[in-house]
Amino acid sequence: MRGAKAEQQTKTTQQAKTTCPYCGVGCGVTATVEAGTLSAVEGDREHPANFGRLCVKGSALHETLGSQGRLTHPRVDGVEVSWATALSTTAERLNTLRAEHGNHSVAAYLSGQLLTEDYYVANKLFKGFLGTPHLDTNSRLCMASAVVGYKRAFGADAVPCNYEDLEEAELIVLVGSNLAWNHPVLYQRIKVAKERNPLMRLVVIDPRVTDSCEIADLYLGIKPGSDAYLFNGLLAWMAQRRRLDTLYLERHTEGFDDALAAAQQTAGSVAEVAAACDVDPERLETFYYWFASQLHVVTLYSQGVNQSASGTDKCNAIINCHLAGGKIGLPGAGPFSITGQPNAMGGREVGGLANQLAAHMDYHTPGALDLVSRFWATDSLTPILPEGPGYKAVELFEAIERGEIKALWVMATNPAISLPDAARVRAALEKCPLVIVSECAAHTDLLPYADIVLPASGWSEKDGTVTNSERRISRQRGMLPPPGEARHDWWIMCEVAKRLGFAEAFNYAHPWEIFDEHARLSGFENGLENGVDNSTVPDSPQRLFDISGLVGLGRDGYDALSPIQWPVTKAAPHGTARLFEDGEFATANGRAKLLAIHPQGPGQALSAAYPLRLNTGRIRDQWHTMTRTARSPRLMNHRAEPFMDVHPEDAHAAGVMDQGLAVLTAAKGEFRARVRVSNAQRRGEIFVPIHWTDCFTQQARSSALIDSITDPLSGQPESKHGAVALAPLATDWQATLLVADGATELTPWCTSAYWTRIPMRGCQRWQLANTQSVNDWLAQLKTWLPGDVSVVSQDPTNGRLRAACVENGQLRWWLMVGPPKELPGLAWLEARFNETALSDTHRRRLLAGCDDGAADTGPVVCSCHQVGQTTIVNAIREGDTSVEALGARLACGTQCGSCIPELKSLIEEERPNARTKQPLATEVV
């Protein structure tokens, strides 16, 4: 009997290898499915991106699943309908608008969350068969400047490096990226490499002191927006000190003289650059010497460089220095743009940007229009293909506002939050005649603007491929069926295409067929002109993106596909780890190009009204607009509320207090959040996170503070350089309210001057504050919440109150009026919401919010093991004064490692209070 039971258990338990859906690292994941439920995830030890390591977000993936909060049925004009009705209505309304206003009145806005197969079908449908160039992606918001920088320098959007280069480098330069929080697995790889090679150096260049500085050998806290001055100065310094690779420049590049002249003109001396960047001249020259003295240098850069009105020029300023020193095409060397999203690279491969056509071909690529038209067999259509690029993201919504775009199909993204000047975007969506939204989450800020809502599959359900930051294609495998009537994005588009009359071109039955077509297009006449091989002719280079070696896999081969880096061809059947090793580039003459860079300051200028520089970014445990990560309560514990980091002197000048509430005001809107006074901020600068939306708070949308200024070359918005004013948010009271899940759908307290919702296990936590006083809290509670107050404690002299409601033995809500710093640890209360019947002891302790003698563990530092700050501080004071000792005692820092910088900071702060740990009697001293 026992053997039969074990055999049955084996049959219902399966493991599948897939890919994480978060950042561009592209970590492999091994998922365990038990009885139709994804029960656990761990890092895939065989995947070359992560070798088994996962960050805290990745390790919590299985906690974010389930049908609750998912879209499960199509809707048309707010009414649930069948798929047949939804698809027919979508096709009919698109056709009507095209007939009335032309093909260019239709547009699509896509996402790096889509799989490559979804992206390919969307690009083919809109550009190839609907005849509109207006298809863009939210990758425009994060990687577009890097794309243009690579294309200007190398002739193709081609990242030359791989992750192994991070371990083989002698010097790593981290620019505009908090790698420790945003790409933690890569950060851990670098950390291990530094431990193995004590000669490796890491330089961090960032306006903020971040957790990435933990292992830095040199930190340059530059003035925001001054990156181009810094790297122009490096180029001029290398020339002055004769540190150029003149042979490499002569054989493999062009444009050096103009680039150097511009660098010498704008950043000709260390003193001049130090003044422009506001950094110490000696530290600056140390960086210059290190860079110039080492051959194996990798420069990692991300949003802090890209999200600028001159982001493309900053990218090329970095690339110039690598080309000038010959620091490219070698192990441990190259300019390495770190992608933000899991499939931003895959979207770029298939033409997901408005200025692209397909398979890394642009509209200006010679012969590309004809080639793609013949491959897609669109010859009979009029027009065959759009003749020029479409509107980039910000331009696209401006065209909607003007009434030029009549129909918009948005897939897997939320422009009502992520685009700058969000109020203007929302106004444009409101007036757009047709808004179609393909989405998996039931509650987003975009859905109220949708005329047609199409429920899409999500991670663990979607089946296809993604490409990570090092050009590595990996399978993201579907393991679970989509809930309800949700369907895959590629299927939805194909069904609409069939109803539009394009059935033959979109008759796919499985994602492998789409991938096969994508691979065939990448190799179609690649290196051929008029049927003649021209791959050896300098003026007719081959297209660098080529995965024709993956054609003909069939379903079994596709299902078994192992991670592989493009190009993948007959000549390179196992992929290509590193590009440009032979010094041959994808330009017409095979030479890389150095660009003359003329640095510019931020487009959003400071003023007397808005004197503080705003910087936006991500935090450790959240992803984008939290539609996925907020489903895991433990990921909400590290930074539970929206916040702003403020330098102590700026806080004092504005009259705001640490952990108090404040308001940031910009020309476009305002932002309300809790203050974190921090010396990690430069004076005159403020940092805010990007994640909070109207689903969690209506006053902390960072995009409300950002103007719609873009890089003229890439179209990427300048999201890193806002201009704001700071003031305290004067409130009469603050409160913490915990409400059982499902206890009420009414939230009248959301009219408060400040509110934020924090998901917990079994309840929702609300932090509230208002400017209007409450004279009678018991009467107020009756208007807010169902049920009678069961227990209450009130002190009229200071306005403090605690109250709770118990119905049928279950805790329904709990309230504390007072500042959050007076809160007990909420873990005990959280557990009470999950009890079917409260014990008498627990009822007596409700107002205290904890058991007798229960320790408050403090705010969570280690999300993996839910270890609080107070617990850690106590352990340090008892003598555990190393990360290793804390890990051995509390397990903090032993899983993903993201909390280690914070642990080190606590150790440094508390070391003077630590007592010497006495050895045990059995220890040898």
N, C-alpha and C positions, 0 to 999 in steps of 0.2 A: 504493500500500500504506500509506504514511504517513497519507494522508487517511482511509482506512478505519479505521485504528487510532485516530486522533483521534476519529472519529465514535463508535466503540465506547466509548471512554473517556467521552465526553459522556453516552452513554446510561446508563452504570453510575455516574455521578456526579450526584447531585442535591442541591439545597439546599432546606431547609424552614425556615420561620419559626415559632418556638415561644416558650415562656416558661420562665424559670428556675424550678426547683422549690424554691429555698431560701427566703430571707426574704421579707417582705411588700412589698419594693420592686417586685417583679413585672417584672424586667428582660426585655426582648425578646432572644431568642437566634436567631442564624442558624446552623443545623446543616448540616454537609456529610456526606452519606451516600455512601460508595463501596463498591460491590460488597457491599451488604447490611450494612455496618459504619459506625457513626457515627465518622468519622475526625477531625473537628475542629469546634470551636464558636467563634463570635465574637459580639460584641454586635450586635444589630440596630440599625443606624444610624437606622432610621425609627421605632423604637418610642419613644413619648413619655416612657416612664419612665426610660430610660437613654441614648438617642441613641448607642448603640454601645458604651458603657462596660460592662465586667463586672468584678466582684471576682475574687479569686483562686479562690474556690470555683466560681463560675460558669464561669470560663475552663478549669477542669479537669473539667467535666462529662463529656466524652467518655472521660476516664480512669477513670470510675467504673462503666462499663457492662460487659456480658459475662455469660455464663451461670454462671460460677464463683461459688459462694456464694449462688445463687438457689434459691428453692423452685420446683420444677418439676412436682411431682405432689401430688394431694390425699392426705391421710392421715386415717384414722379409727382412734382408739385405738392410734396408733403404727404402723399398717400402711398401706402405699400401696394405694390403691383407685382405681377408675375415677371419673370425674366423676359418672356416673349414680348410683353407690353413695354418693358423698360428698354429693351434693345431696339424694338421697332420705333418707339418714340424718339429715342436718341438719334437714330438714322434719319427719321423724317424731319426732325427739327434742324439737324445739320444741313440736310439737303435743301430745305426751304431757305435758310439763311444764305447758303452758297448761291442759290439761284437768284436771290434778291440783291445780294451785296458782293458777290464774287468770292473766289476761293480764298483770297487773302483776308477775308473777314472771319476766318476760323483759325483758332490757335490752340496750342497745348502747352502745359507747364508740367514738367516731369520731376523726377526725384532720384537721387543717388541711392534710395532705398529699393528702387526697382531692380530686378535682375536683368542681365544683359539681354535675355530673350524678350522680356517685356519691352525694354528700350528699343530693340531692333524692330519689333512689330509697330510700335508707335511711330518711329521715324519713317518707316516705309509707308505707313498709312497716311500720315499727314503730309510729308514732303513728296512722296512718290505718287500717291493716288488722290489725295484731296487737293494737291497742288498748292499748298501754303508753306512758306518758309518759316512761319511763326511758331516754331516749336523750340522751347528752351527748357532748361532744367535748373533746379536749385543748386547744382554744382557751380552755377554762375556766381553764387554768393560766396564760394569758398576757394575754388581752384582755378578760376578763369584766368587770372593774371599769371599764374604759374604756367598755364597752357600756352599763352601768347609768348611768354618769356622763352620757353623752350623752342617754340616754332621760329621765333625771330633768330635765335642763336644756332639751332641745330637743323632747322628745316622741317621738324616734325615734333609733335607732342610726345616726346619720348624721355621718360625718366631713365637716366643712364645707369643708376646704381641698383644695388640690392641690399637686403638686410645684413648679409654677411660682411658687407663693406663697413658696417658700423662696428664690427668686431675686429676688423683688420686695420682700421684707421689708426694713425698716430695722433691725430688731432680731430676732434669733432667740434664743430661750431653750431650751436643751437640758436636760431634766430627767430624771434616772433612765435615761439611755441613753448607752451608749458607741457612738455612731453610726458612728465611724470604723471600728469592728470589726464591729458587728452589722448595719449598713445602709450599707456603704462607698460605694455608688454615690451615695446621697443626700448623704453627707458630701462627696464630691468635687464634687457640684453646688454645694453651699454654698461650698466652698473657691473654686471658679471664680468664683462670684457675688461673693464678697468681694474677689477680685482685680480684678474689673471695677468694683466700687463700694466705694472705700475708706471711705465713710461707714457702710457696713453694720457692725453689731456682732454678736458672738456671745457669749452668756453660757452657761457650762457649770455646772450645779448637780448635784453628784455627790459622794458620800463619798470616792470614789477619784480621784486624778489619772490620767486615762486618755489614750489617744492622741487623743481628741476635743478635748483641751485645746490641741492644737498650734496651732489658729487662733483660740483663744478670746481675747477682749478682757478678759474678767473670769471668774474662777473662784471659785465658792463651794463649799467643801468641807464641806457640811452634815453634821450628825449623822444617821445612818441613821434613817429614819422620821419626820423632822421637817418634811417637805414642806408639810403642811397649815398648820403654824405660819408658815412662810415666806410662803405665798400669802395666808393670813388677814392677816398683817402688811402685805402689799402692798395689799390692799383697804382696810384701815384707813388706811394712809399716803396712798393716793389720795384718800380722803374728806377727810382732815385738810388736805391740800395743795390741795384743790379741783381735783383732776385727773380728776374723774368726767365722763362724758358724760351729763349729766342729761337731755338731750332724748331720747337713745336709751333710757335707762332708763325714762323716762316713757311713751314710745310703744310699746316693744317687749318689756318685761320685767315681771316681778312677783317679789316676795319679797326685794327689795333691803334693805328696812329690817331684816328679821330677819337676813339674811346679814351686814349691816354690824354689827349689835349683837353677834352672835356673834364676829365678827372683832375688834371693839374689846375685847370681854371677854377673849379668849384671847391676843390678839397686838396690844395697843393701842399699843405703842411700839417703836421700833427697838431700844432696849436690851433690852427683854423678848424680842423675837424673836431677837436675836443670841445671847442666853443660851440660849434653847430650842434653837436650831439649832447652837450652838457655832461661830459665824462672827464675823469681824471686823465691828463695827458700821458702819465707814466703807464697807467694800466692800458690805455689805448695802444701805446707803442709796444707794450709787451704782447698784446694780441697780434699786432702786425708782424712782429718778429717771429712769433710761433707759427703763424700761417705761412709766412714766406720761407721759413726754414725747413718745413716738413713737406714731403711730396705726397704722402698719403693723408689727405685732408678731405673730410666729408662735411659739407655745410647742409644742415637740416633746416628747412624753413617751412612756415605754414601761415596761418591766418594773420598773424601779426605783420607779415610782409605783404600778403596778397590783398587784404581788405583795406585798400587805400586808393585814393584818387590817382596815385602814381605807382600802383602796385606792380605793374608790368616792368616799369623802369627799375624798381628795386630788385626784382628777380634778375633782370639782366645785369645789374651792377654786381650781383653775387656771381653770376655765371662768368662775367668778364674776368674776375679774379682767378677763377679756376682755369679758364682757357689760357690766361696770361702766364700761369705757373705750370701748365701742363698737368694739372691735378684733375684728370678726368680719363676715363677708360682704363683705369688701373684698379687693382684690389685696394679697397680702403680709400677711394678718392672719387669726388664728384659732387656737383650741386644736386641736392636731393629734396624735392618737394614732397612733403608728407601729406597725403590725401586725407580729407576730413571724413568722408562717408565711405561705407563699405563697397559701393559700386560706382563711385564717381568716375573711376578710370574706365569701367565697362561702358558707361554712358558716353564717354568721349570716344570710345572705339567705334560705336555704331552710328555716331552723328547726332548725339543728343543735345548738342549746343546749336543755337540758332545760326551761327556762322559756319557750321559744318554741313556736309552733305551725307556721307556714309563712309565707313571703313577708313577713317582718318583722311578722307578726301574733303577738301573745301570747295566752295563754289568757284574759286579762282584757280584750282588745280587744273592744269591743261588737260582737256579731254574728259574731265570727271563727269560733267553733266551727261554727255553722250554715253559714257561707259556705264554709269549707274542706270540710266534709262534703258539701255539695252539689256542689262542684267535683270532688272525688275520687269522688263517687257511693258513699259509704260508708253511705248511709241504711239499707241492709238489714242492716248489721252491728250486733251488740250487744256492747259499747256502740258507739255511732257513732264517737266520738272520746273520748280521755281528757278529763275535765272540768277538770283542773288540772295544774300543772307536775309534772315528775318530779324524780328525785334528781339533784343536781349531782354532779360527779365524785367528790369526797371522800365525800359522802353515799352515793353509789352503791356504793362499795366497802365502806362500813360496813354497808349493807343486805345485801350479799353475805356479809359476815362474820356477820351475825345470822341468815342463812339465809332471808331474805325474798326475795332474788333468787336464782332457781334456774338461770337460763341467761344467759350473757353472750356477746355477739358483739363482738369487738374488731377494728377495721379500721385498719391503717396507723399504729399507734402502739404504745407500749411502756410501759403503766402500771406494770409491775414495776420500772421505773427512774425514770420521770418524776414520779410522784405522791409527796407527802411521806409519811414514815413507811413506807418501802418494805417493810420486813419485815412490817408488818401487812397491806399490800396483797397480798403474796405468800401469806401465810397464808389470806387470804380466797379468793384464786384457787385455792389447794390444796383447799379444802373445797367449792367451787362444783360442783354436779352436772354442769353442762355449760358448757364454755368453748370457743367457736369463735373461731378466729383467721384472719383474712384478711391475708396478709403476702407480701412479695416476697423478703425476706431469709431465708436458710436457718438463720441462727444469731442469735437474739435471746434476751434474758433471759425473754421471755414464753412462748416456744414450749414449754418443758417443762411448762407448766400447761395446754396445749391438749389437748382431747379430739378436736377436729376441726380440721385445718389445711387451709386453702384457698389455693393459690398464686395470687397476684395479679400483675397487670402493674405495671410501674414507669415512671419517667420515660423518655421517648423511645418508649414503647409506648402509654401511656395517651392517650386522645383526648377532649378536652372543653374546659372553660373554667375560669379562675380569676379572682378579683377581688383587686386589690392594695389597698394602704393608702389610695389616693386614689379609691377606688370605681371603678377602671378594670377593666373586663372584658376579658380577653385570651384568645386561643386557646392551649391547650397541645396541640400536634399530635403524634399518633402517627406515628413514622417507621420503627420497626422492629417485627417481630412479637415477641410475648412468647416467652420461652424455654420449651421443653418444653410442658407443658400448662397453663401459667399463663394466667389469664383476667382480664378487666377486672372491677373491683368491681361496677359496675352490672349486668353480665351475671350474675355469681354471684348477686346478690340477686334479680334477676328470675327466674332459674331456680328458686331456692328458693321464691319467692312463687308461682310456677305450681304447684309441688308442694304448697303450702299451700292451694290452691284459689282463688288470686287472679289467674289467668292473664289475664283480660280487662284488668285494671288495670295489668299489668306486661308488656304485649306490645310492648316497644320493640325495634326492630331496629337502631337507630343512636343515638349520643348526641344528635344534633340533635333527635330527637323528644322526648327528655327535656328538653332546653333549651327547646324550643318550649312544652312544657306548663308549665314553670317560668315562662316569660315571660307566658303567658296567665293563670296564677294571680296574678301580680303586678298585672295590670290588671283582674282579675275583680271587677266591682262596686266598683272603686276610685273613691271619690267618689260612690257611689250608696247610697241607703238605701231599701229596698222599691221598687227600680226607678226611684227619682227622684234626679236629680242634686242632690247636696247639697254639692258642692265649694265653693260660695260661702257656705255657712252656717257661721258661726264655730264652733259646737258640734259640727260633723261634718266634721272635716278629711279631706282625702284622705290615703291612705297614701303616705308619701314614697318608699318603695322601689317603683319602677314601671319595668319594662323592656318594657312592652307594645309599644313601638315596634319591638322585635326579633321580634315574632311573625310567623310565616309566611316565615322566611328560606329554608326548604327546605335540602336537604343542600348544594347548591352555595353558597348564601348563607352558611350556617353555616361551611363550610370556608374561605370567603374573608373571614370576619368580621375587621374591623380593631379594634384596641383602642378602647374607648369607655367613657365614664364615665356611670354611672346618676345620676339618672333618665334613661331614654330613652323618650320618648313621642311622640305625634303632634305635640305642641307643641314638643318638643325632640328632633327625630329624630337629631341629631348628638351627643346627650348633654349633660350639664350639668357644667361645669368646677368651679363653686363654688356652694355652697348658702347660703341665707338672705341673699342680696344685697338682697332687698326688706324684710328685717326680719320676715318672716312665718315662724313656726316650726310644727312639726308637733304642737303641743299643741291642746287643745280650744278655747282662746281665741286661738290664734295667737301667744301671748307666750312667750318664753323664761323660765325660772325660775331665779333665784338661790337657792341653798340655804344655810341656816345650818349652818356647819361647826364642830364641836367636836373639835379635834385629839386624837388618841390616840397613845400610844407603841406600839412593837411588842408583839404579844401574847406572843411568846416572850421572857420577861424574863431578864435576866442574874442571876447568883447567885454565891455564893462558890465553888460547885462548877464553874460554867460562866461565867467572868467575861468572856469575849471575844465580841464581836458578829461573827457570821458573815454574809458576803455572798456570794451565788452569782451566776454569770453565764456568758456565752458567751465563747469566744476567737475569734480572727480567722479561722483556717483550718478550723474544724470546725463541723459542723451537728448539733444535737440529739444522738442517741446514736451517731453516727459510722457507722451502717450503710451510708451512701453515701460520705461523705468519706474514710473510712479505706481505701476501695478505691483511692484515689489516693495512692501513697506520698509524693509531694512535699508533700501537705497535712499529713503527719504530722511534718514537719521543724521547723516553727516552735516548737511546744510539744509535744515528743514524749512526755513523761510527764505524768501527773497531778501537779498542783502546788498549793501554797498560798502566797499572797503575805502576808508578815508584816512589820510595822513593825520596824525595828532594835531598838528598846527592848523590844518584846514578845519578839523572838527572844532577846535577851540574858537577859531575866527567866526565860524558859522553858528556857534552855540549849540552844537549837537553833541550828544553823549554816546559813549560806547554802549551798545545794546538798546539805545533809544531809537525812536522812529524819526525818519527824516524824509524830505521830498527833494528830488532833483527836478529842475525845470529846464526845458530846452525850448527852442523856437517852435518845435513841432508837438510837444507834449510834455508829460511829466511821469515820474517814476517814484513810487513810495515803497520804502523797505526799511529793514532794520540795519542800523549802523554797526560796522565792525571797524573800530579804530585800529590802524595797523601801520607800523613802521615799514612794512614791505612796500607801501605805496610811496612814490615820489610826491613831494609837496606840489600841490596844484593839480593833482590828478586823482581820478576816482574810477574804481573798477566795479562793474555790475555784471551779473550772469545773464545769459540769454534765454534761460529755459522756461521761465514762468509765463503762463498764458491766462486767458480769461477763465479757463477751466479751474485754475488754482488761485488766481487773484486778478482783479481787474486793474490794479494800479502798478504793476511791476513788469510791464512789457518793455524790454530794452529797445525794441525797434521804434517805439514812440518817441525816442530821444534822438534818433538818427535821421539826418537829412538824406535825400535821394541823390547825392553826388556820386558819380561813378568814374572809374578809370576810362578815359576816352578810347583806349585800345582794347581793353578786355571787357568793358561793360560791368566790371565787378564793383559793387557798392562799397563806399568807404565806411564800413561798419565799426572800425576801430578808433575813429577819431571824432567823437561828438564834442559838443560845447555845452556846458550846463552850469546852472547855479544851484547852490546847496542851502537848505534852510531846515530848521527843525519842524517836525509835524506836531504841532501843539495839540495834545489830546487830554480829555477830561478823565478818561479811564481806559484801562486795558484789561483784556480778559482772555482766558483759555477755555474753550468749550469742546468737550468730547461728546460725540453723538453716535449712537449705535448705527451700523450700516442698515439702511432700510427703515430707520425709525421715522424719518420725515424727508419728504422731497422739497419742502418749503424752506427757503433760506432767507427770511426777512432781515437777518443781521448783515446780509451782504450790502445793505445801504450804508454801512459804517464807513468812516473815513479811511479805515485800513482793515482789510481782512485777507487772510490766506488760508487755504485748505490743505491739510497734510494727511494723506491716507495712512492709516494704521491697520493692524490686523483686527478686524471685527468692529472697527469704529473709524470715524473721521474726526481729526483734530482741527479745530478752527482757532487761529489767533486773531483777535479782534481788538479794535481801538476806535474811539470816536471822540469828536470834539464837543458833542452835546452830552450834558450830564444826564444821569438816570436817577430820578428821585426815589423810585420804588422798584427795586430789582425783582422782587417777587411778582409784581404786576407785569413787569417787562417780560419775565420768563413765560408767563401765560400767553403772551402774544407771539413769542418766539417758538415755543416747544410744546409738544403734546405731553399729556400726563401731568400729574400733580407732583409738587416738590415733596420728596420723601424725607430728606434730611437737609438741614440748612444750618449754617453758622455765619453770623453777620456782625460786623463791628462798624456801627455808624460813624464813629469818630475818625476813621481813616478810609472809609469807603470799601473796606475789604469784605468779601463774601465768598462762601463756598456752599454749593448746593448740588444735590443729585436727585435723580428720579429712578425709582425701582418699580417695575410693574411685573406682576406674576413671577416674582423672584429674580427677574433679570434686570441688569443695569441698562437703562435706556439713554441717559445722558448725565454728564458731570460738568460742573462749571466752577471756575475760580476767577473772581474779579480781583485783579492785581497784576503787577508786572510779571512777565515770564520768569524772571530770575527767582521768584518766590515759589516756582513750581517744584513739586517733588519729582523724583524720577518717574516717568510715566509708564514704565514697563509693568508695574504692578496693576495700575488701573487698566491698561490695555488688556491684560489677562482676564480681568473681571468681566469685560464685555463679551468674552467668549464662554462664560459659564452659563449653564442652563438654569442654575439656581444658586444664588448667593448664600453662603453660610452666614450665620449670625455674627461670627467674628469678622468676616469681610464687610458686612453691612456696617458694623460699628466703626470700621477703619476707613470708610469711604471718604469722609471729609478730609482726613489726613492724607489720603491718597497713597498710603503705603502700610505695610505690616509693621508691628512694633519692632523697632530695632533694625528694620530693613535699611540697607545702605543705598544711598543715591549714587548710581554709577556715573552720573554726569553725561554730557553730550557725547555721542558716539564718535570715536576716533577710528577704530577698526571696524569697517562695515562687514567684512567677511565673518568675523567672530563676535560682532556686536559688543565690543569692549569699550567702555566709557572712559572719559577723561579722568574722572575722579578715581576710578579704580586704578588707572595707570599711574596717576600722581601718587597715590598711596603706596603702590609697589615700589616706585622710585625712592620715596622717602624711607622705605624699609630696606633699601640697599640694592635694589635691582636697577643699577645705573648703566645698563647697556641695552641695546636693542635685542641682543641675543638672550639676555637674562629675562627681559620682559616677555619675549616670545616663549621661552621655556615655562614661564609661570602662568601667562595669560593667553598664549597662542596669538596675540596680536602681532601683525607683521610677518606671519609665517605662511600666508597663502599667496595673495597677489602682490604684496609688498608696497601697495600704494600709500599705506599709512606710515611707512618708515620715516619719511622726512618729518612728519608731525610728531612721531615718537621721539626723534632726536631733538626736536625743539623743546619738547616737554622735559627731556632729560637735562638739557642745558639750563632750562629755567629752574628746575627743582634740585639740581645737583647740590647747591649749597645747603639745602634742607635735608639731604639724604644722610642717613646714619651708616657707619661702616658695618657691613654685613659680617657677622661673626661666623667663622667656619664651624661646621659640625664636628663633634668629637671624633668622628671616624675619618675626617679629612686629614690628609697629610699637609702640614704647613711648612 
